[in-house]
Amino acid sequence: MIITVSVVIGFKDVVHEKAIGVASHITIKNRDANLTFEASPINKNQSFYPDIEKIPGIKHIQIYAEKPAIIKSDQELQGIIFKGVDTDYDWDFIRKNMSEGKILSLNKDTTSNEILISKTLASLLKLKLNDNLICYFIQEPVRVRKFTITGIYDTGFEEFDNLFAFCDIKHIQKLFGSKNYELITGFEITIDDFKDINKMTDIVVGKVGLIISEDGSLLKVTNYIDNYSHIFKWLEITDMNVWVILSIMLIVSIFNMIAGLLIIILEKTYMIGILKSIGATNASIKKIFLYNGSYLVFKGLFWGNLLAFSLITLQHYTGIAVLDSTVYYVNAVPVSINFRYFAMLNIGTLIIAILSLTLPAMLISRIEPVKALRFE
């Protein structure tokens, strides 16, 4: 049960971290009916930017711009989404998942021709670090840009790795027709605590929901749960599976403990008869067996915890149990060492185990001394 909880919590934490790393907690962009990857651009000069960071609970806000394109290598073609980022972009997540090279070197005064692509795209296009590639941006007329690969990342998040490449936001802003680099796709906001995501989303909506742009368009605020609802629902199903697994384990263990104590009572029927014949009460005899059963429960908990923590620690530091990242978003079984959950699990198991031992102990009151002394 400890290993089950540890793996599920670890898996949820890793998937949340990856989804938030590629999508952020809260997103602000144009409220249009465009269902493609290229939303209508908005002006970055908004009344809330960047002062919204001063609101308690909001950690960071950054701008971004997206544009679909086709990458051409010597042998292959691949459609992708260019994500243009500025100097305020938080690279912590991508930096942790770098496979080769380095992140983009950006500054305010010049436009960088560096590009950061995923390991998946590099493999599909047969590209490597420091290779040059030609990109065609689909618009009228078609625009062509040349980039140099300075970094390759691998998040294991297939939906993201198959699509996105990072570049200097100025390239995308020029394609938007932004002469002063004022047009962007939107803003990404990270918050201090994911548990407050709905509350912080409402606060952001209150700040930007009624802002009307010069062209008459409104801004739309979405959060991680809205953008990745399928992943969120998948993780909820995982929670249900955990409860089913824990319940089955608990039921099996309860039946085993009841059967074990019944066997002990039957083996000690003669002793029970002797104790009753010399004046021992049913309650005092029950205590003997409950104390013995509780000792066995504590012993089982000790060895169970020791084995579980040993396996969890081994997996945490070695990643010996591997997974298919294209299915599970991670390439090794993730584990979480959360002592609060482990303590609750141990206490709950202990209480249920001791309560279940009272059922076979009730059999003692039905044993008559005379019949017990004749029992073989």
Buried (B, 14 or more C-beta within 10 A) or exposed (E): BBBBBBBBBBBBBBBBBBBBBBBBBBBBBBBEEEEEBBBBBBBBEBEBBBEBBEBEEBEBBBBBBBBBBBBBBEEEEBEBBBBBBBEBBBBEBBEEBBEBBEBBEBEEEEBBBBBBBBBBBBEBBEBEBEBEBEBBBEBEEEBEBEBEBBBBBBBBBBBBBBBBBBBBBBBBBBBBEBEEBEBBBBBBBBBEEBEEBEEBBEBBBEBBBEBEBEEEBBBBBBBBBBBBEEBBEEBEEBEEEBEEBBEEEBEEBBEEBBEBBBEBBEEBBEEBBEBBEEEBEBEEBBEBBBEBBBEBBEEBBEEBBEEBBEBBEEBBEEBEEEBEBEEBBBBBBBBBEBEEBBEEBBEEBBEBBBEBBBEBBEBBEEBEBEEBBEEE
